Amino acid sequence: MLYFALALLSAFLVGLLGASGLRLRLRLRERLARSVPVVDDRAVSQILETGVLSADDDDPLDPDEIDEEERRFWSESQDEPEEL
């Protein structure tokens, strides 16, 4: 009886793990699908007519923030490689 209960509990936990893994995979797939830009026929015709594709960007880049990050990056000291 003890082995049956352990086997049943193990099967339940494996099923729960599998279901949560599947749900995580589906959620990640949805998130990736939303972040990939879609170029459809309308976008292609806009590119052919105007030469550029204008898109509604939810989060435009901030030039001041980019400049600050660039200054911070170049101001960091780099470690010299050790000689053997």
C-alpha positions, 0 to 999 in steps of 0.5 A: 500500500505504501508503494502505491501511495508513493507511486501515485504521489510521484505520478501526480507531481510529475504531471504537475511539473509537466503541466507547469512546464507546458504553461510556461512554454506557451507563455514564453511563446506568446511573449516572443510572438508579440515582440517580433515585428510583423511585416505584412503586405501593407508594410511592404507596399509602404516601404516601396512607396516611401522608402521607409517603414514607419511603425508605432513604437510604444517605447521610443528611445531617449537620446539623453539616456543613450548618451549617459549610458555611452559616457558611463561605458567609456568611462569605466576602466578596463582591466589589462590582461595578466602576463604569464 
